[in-house]
């Protein structure tokens, strides 16, 4: 894999490009990812590196920096995933949650305006356990698989408001993690360092002014798919780079080849992986560009464009998984050893690909439904 020089905190703060800052953390991630996986959360050295590189609040503008756009977040998350997909998914999820908080005047000052670099995570699952009280609401609920919950200061949640608040619809608020209970329930095969645990609220008070009403809740959110898809694509890139280095340097037992790289079979596997990776990057870049274009124009995406974004992120994920599978085939038995980085990468992408926002099967069904429900000529559809 390409060597990266670790950044000092001072140097990291003066690099505007979040992708460069992300790459500066890779040596730390590679060194500490096994310990993070063992502990079920990001280690202190990883958190310190991410904090120094200002990667924990990519979705919000800082005193000297603009908020990263979707394309930059994709590239930064992908870069992190080359070393550790757990870290990448957590950082990408924080970026999504921070962008939501930054866009809401009702919560921006309370959540992000403290100047302390608050970390925000989220759950897309709404709670109906909301009751009206003087001055606000009492909120209860359980939210599963909350990424980075061990490190977050705030949890963004959706509320289904009581019937007496007719017309306000689904709302969003942010709950301080100090008022919540985190249950260590994350036992997935992959992404073990992501601390995507269950978080529970019991009658937490939320003032009226802390509730953002009229939140769009149309089911699938294309922006939510960016973090898991980018993490899969980045992990595949890291695996492919490692496999190419290994093929050039190691012998292939049971053959006459001096190195595995001389084998046409191995060359074909690596070629397959590279083509899957290329396809994944193109699809993911188009999805990010579409989201950025919608944000700049201030116009919501049409249902057709949303559906295309969904298939783009779903298929990018599927291609990323296929790239890793091809790498595993090229490496052979060594790839499944617990001491090998390929084995952790394989588990991570398999877990990420089952994230509801990027599931290729449901994306395929939604896209097919869109195609057969529109009578316009195919040339006029945003394919």
C-alpha positions in Angstrom: 0.0 0.0 0.0 1.1 3.6 -0.6 3.0 5.0 2.3 1.6 8.1 4.0 3.4 10.5 6.3 1.5 11.1 9.5 0.5 14.7 10.1 1.3 16.7 13.2 -1.8 18.4 14.7 -0.5 21.8 13.5 0.1 20.6 10.0 -3.3 18.9 9.7 -5.1 22.1 10.7 -3.5 24.0 7.8 -4.5 21.6 5.0 -7.8 22.7 3.6 -8.5 19.6 1.5 -10.3 17.0 3.7 -9.0 14.2 1.5 -5.4 15.2 2.1 -6.1 15.4 5.8 -7.7 12.0 5.7 -4.7 10.5 4.0 -2.5 12.0 6.6 -4.2 9.8 9.3 -3.8 6.5 7.4 -0.6 5.4 9.2 -2.3 5.8 12.6 -5.4 4.0 11.4 -3.4 1.1 10.0 -1.4 0.8 13.3 -4.4 0.9 15.6 -7.3 -0.6 13.6 -6.7 -4.1 15.1 -6.9 -2.7 18.7 -10.0 -0.7 17.8 -11.7 -3.9 16.5 -10.7 -5.8 19.6 -12.0 -3.0 21.9 -15.3 -2.4 19.9 -14.6 1.3 19.6 -12.1 3.7 18.0 -8.9 4.0 20.1 -7.6 7.2 21.5 -4.8 7.5 18.9 -7.3 7.2 16.1 -9.6 9.8 17.7 -6.7 12.1 18.3 -5.6 11.8 14.7 -9.2 12.4 13.4 -9.6 15.4 15.7 -6.3 16.9 14.7 -7.3 16.5 11.0 -10.7 18.0 11.7 -12.5 15.1 10.2 -15.2 14.5 12.9 -17.4 17.4 11.8 -17.0 17.4 8.0 -20.6 18.4 7.5 -20.3 21.8 9.2 -18.3 24.9 8.5 -15.6 25.9 10.9 -14.2 29.2 11.7 -11.8 29.1 8.8 -13.2 26.3 6.7 -16.3 25.7 4.6 -18.4 22.6 5.1 -17.2 19.8 2.9 -19.5 19.0 0.0 -20.8 15.6 -0.7 -18.0 14.8 -3.3 -15.3 15.8 -0.8 -16.9 13.7 1.9 -17.0 10.7 -0.4 -13.3 11.1 -1.2 -12.3 11.6 2.4 -14.4 8.6 3.7 -13.1 6.4 0.8 -9.5 7.4 1.7 -10.0 6.5 5.4 -11.6 3.1 4.4 -8.4 2.1 2.6 -7.0 1.6 6.1 -10.1 0.9 8.2 -13.7 0.7 7.1 -15.0 1.1 10.7 -13.4 4.5 11.1 -14.6 5.5 7.6 -18.2 4.6 8.3 -18.2 6.5 11.6 -16.6 9.6 10.1 -19.0 9.6 7.2 -22.0 9.1 9.5 -20.9 12.0 11.7 -20.6 14.1 8.6 -24.2 13.3 7.6 -25.5 14.0 11.1 -23.5 17.2 11.4 -24.8 18.5 8.1 -28.3 18.0 9.3 -27.7 19.9 12.5 -25.8 22.7 10.7 -28.8 23.2 8.3 -31.3 23.7 11.1 -31.4 27.1 12.8 -33.4 25.6 15.7 -30.4 23.4 16.7 -27.3 24.8 15.2 -26.3 27.0 18.1 -27.2 24.5 20.8 -25.5 21.6 19.2 -22.7 23.0 17.1 -22.3 26.6 18.4 -20.4 25.8 21.6 -17.1 25.9 19.8 -16.0 22.6 21.5 -16.2 20.5 18.3 -19.3 18.6 19.3 -19.6 15.2 17.6 -23.1 14.4 16.3 -24.5 11.0 15.3 -28.0 10.1 14.2 -30.6 7.4 13.7 -33.0 7.4 10.8 -35.7 5.5 12.7 -38.4 7.8 14.1 -39.9 7.3 17.6 -43.6 7.6 18.3 -43.0 7.7 22.1 -43.5 11.5 22.3 -45.9 13.3 24.6 -46.8 16.9 25.0 -45.8 18.7 28.2 -45.7 22.4 29.1 -43.0 24.0 27.1 -42.1 21.1 24.9 -42.1 17.3 24.8 -41.0 14.2 26.7 -39.2 11.8 24.3 -38.6 8.1 24.8 -37.3 5.5 22.4 -34.6 2.9 21.5 -32.4 3.4 18.5 -30.4 0.4 17.2 -27.1 0.5 15.3 -26.2 4.1 16.0 -22.7 4.5 14.4 -20.0 5.9 16.6 -22.3 6.1 19.7 -19.4 5.6 22.1 -17.8 8.9 20.9 -20.8 11.1 20.1 -22.0 14.1 22.1 -25.4 14.4 20.5 -27.9 12.0 18.8 -30.1 13.3 16.1 -33.5 11.6 16.0 -36.8 11.9 14.2 -40.0 12.4 16.2 -43.6 11.5 15.2 -45.4 14.3 17.1 -48.6 13.7 19.0 -52.0 14.1 17.4 -52.6 17.4 19.1 -49.7 18.8 17.0 -51.5 18.1 13.8 -49.9 19.7 10.8 -46.4 19.7 12.1 -45.6 16.2 10.8 -42.3 14.5 11.4 -39.8 16.5 13.4 -36.1 16.3 14.2 -34.4 17.0 17.4 -31.0 16.4 19.0 -30.6 14.7 22.4 -27.5 15.0 24.5 -25.8 11.7 24.9 -25.4 12.5 28.6 -29.1 12.1 29.0 -29.3 8.8 27.2 -28.3 5.2 28.0 -26.0 3.4 25.6 -26.3 -0.4 25.5 -23.3 -2.3 24.1 -25.3 -4.4 21.6 -23.1 -4.1 18.5 -21.9 -7.7 17.8 -21.7 -7.6 14.0 -19.1 -9.8 12.2 -17.7 -6.7 10.6 -17.2 -3.1 11.5 -16.5 -4.2 15.0 -14.8 -0.9 15.9 -17.8 1.2 14.9 -19.6 1.0 18.3 -22.9 1.1 16.5 -24.7 0.3 19.7 -28.3 0.7 20.9 -29.1 4.1 22.5 -32.2 4.6 24.7 -34.0 7.7 25.9 -36.4 7.6 28.8 -38.7 10.7 29.1 -36.0 13.2 28.0 -37.4 16.7 27.9 -37.1 18.6 24.6 -38.1 22.3 24.5 -40.4 23.6 21.7 -37.6 25.7 20.3 -35.3 22.6 20.1 -37.6 20.9 17.6 -37.2 21.2 13.9 -40.6 20.7 12.4 -41.7 19.8 8.8 -38.8 17.5 8.2 -38.9 15.6 4.9 -39.3 11.9 5.6 -39.7 10.2 2.2 -38.3 6.9 3.1 -34.9 6.4 1.4 -32.6 9.4 1.8 -29.8 9.4 -0.9 -27.5 11.3 1.3 -27.7 8.6 4.0 -26.2 6.1 1.5 -23.0 8.1 0.9 -21.1 7.0 4.0 -21.6 3.2 3.7 -21.1 3.2 0.0 -17.9 5.3 0.2 -16.6 3.1 2.9 -17.1 0.0 0.8 -15.4 1.5 -2.2 -12.5 2.8 -0.2 -12.0 -0.6 1.5 -12.0 -2.2 -1.9 -9.3 0.2 -3.1 -7.1 -0.6 -0.1 -7.6 -4.3 -0.6 -6.7 -4.1 -4.3 -3.5 -2.1 -3.6 -2.4 -4.5 -1.0 -3.1 -7.5 -3.3 -1.0 -6.0 -6.1 1.9 -5.5 -3.7 1.5 -9.1 -2.4 1.3 -10.6 -5.9 4.5 -8.9 -6.9 6.5 -10.1 -3.9 5.2 -13.5 -2.8 5.7 -16.9 -4.5 2.7 -19.0 -5.5 3.0 -22.3 -3.8 2.4 -25.4 -6.1 3.3 -23.6 -9.3 6.4 -22.8 -11.3 5.9 -19.1 -11.0 8.5 -17.1 -9.1 5.8 -14.7 -8.0 2.0 -14.8 -8.1 2.1 -11.7 -10.4 3.4 -13.9 -13.3 0.2 -16.0 -13.3 -2.4 -15.2 -15.9 -5.1 -16.4 -13.4 -3.9 -13.9 -10.7 -3.6 -11.1 -13.3 -7.2 -11.8 -14.4 -8.5 -11.7 -10.8 -6.7 -8.4 -10.2 -8.1 -7.0 -13.4 -11.6 -8.0 -12.4 -11.2 -6.3 -9.1 -9.9 -3.1 -10.7 -12.8 -2.9 -13.2 -15.4 -3.4 -10.4 -13.6 -0.7 -8.4 -13.6 1.7 -11.4 -17.3 1.1 -12.0 -18.1 1.7 -8.3 -16.1 5.0 -8.2 -17.9 6.3 -11.3 -21.4 5.5 -9.9 -20.6 6.9 -6.5 -19.1 10.1 -8.0 -22.3 10.6 -10.1 -24.5 10.2 -6.9 -22.3 12.7 -5.0 -22.4 15.2 -7.9 -26.2 14.9 -8.1 -26.6 15.6 -4.4 -24.2 18.6 -4.5 -26.0 20.0 -7.5 -29.4 19.7 -5.7 -27.9 21.5 -2.7 -26.4 24.3 -4.7 -29.6 24.9 -6.7 -31.8 24.8 -3.6 -34.2 22.6 -5.5 -35.2 19.1 -4.2 -34.4 16.2 -6.4 -37.2 14.7 -8.4 -38.3 11.1 -7.6 -36.6 10.0 -10.8 -33.3 11.4 -9.8 -33.6 10.1 -6.2 -34.2 6.7 -7.6 -31.1 6.9 -9.9 -29.0 8.0 -6.9 -30.3 5.0 -5.0 -29.3 2.6 -7.8 -25.9 4.4 -8.1 -25.0 3.9 -4.5 -26.5 0.4 -4.3 -24.6 -0.7 -7.4 -21.4 1.1 -6.3 -21.6 -1.0 -3.1 -22.2 -4.2 -5.0 -19.2 -3.5 -7.3 -17.1 -2.7 -4.2 -18.0 -6.0 -2.7 -17.3 -7.8 -6.0 -13.8 -6.2 -6.1 -13.0 -7.4 -2.6 -14.2 -10.9 -3.5 -11.9 -10.9 -6.6 -9.0 -9.8 -4.3 -9.7 -12.6 -1.9 -9.6 -15.1 -4.8 -6.2 -13.6 -5.9 -4.7 -13.8 -2.5 -5.9 -17.3 -1.7 -5.9 -19.0 1.7 -3.7 -16.3 3.2 -6.5 -13.8 2.8 -8.7 -15.5 5.4 -6.1 -15.6 8.1 -7.1 -13.4 11.1 -3.7 -11.7 11.0 -4.3 -10.6 7.4 -5.8 -7.2 6.7 -7.8 -8.7 3.8 -9.9 -10.8 6.2 -11.0 -7.7 8.2 -11.7 -5.8 5.0 -13.8 -8.7 3.7 -15.9 -8.8 6.9 -16.3 -5.1 6.9 -17.6 -4.7 3.3 -20.0 -7.7 3.8 -21.5 -5.9 6.8 -21.7 -2.5 5.1 -23.4 -4.0 2.0 -26.3 -5.0 4.3 -26.9 -1.4 5.4 -30.5 -0.6 4.4 -29.5 2.6 2.6 -27.2 0.8 0.1 -28.8 -2.6 -0.2 -28.4 -3.5 -3.9 -31.4 -5.7 -4.0 -33.9 -3.1 -2.8 -32.2 -0.5 -4.9 -32.6 -2.7 -8.0 -36.3 -3.3 -7.2 -37.0 0.4 -6.8 -35.2 1.3 -10.0 -37.1 -1.4 -12.0 -40.4 -0.1 -10.5 -39.5 3.4 -11.7 -38.7 2.2 -15.2 -42.0 0.3 -15.8 -44.1 3.1 -14.2 -43.0 5.9 -16.6 -44.4 6.0 -20.1 -41.9 8.6 -21.3 -39.4 7.4 -24.0 -36.3 5.9 -22.5 -34.1 8.7 -23.9 -36.0 11.2 -21.7 -35.4 9.4 -18.5 -32.5 10.3 -16.2 -30.7 7.0 -16.5 
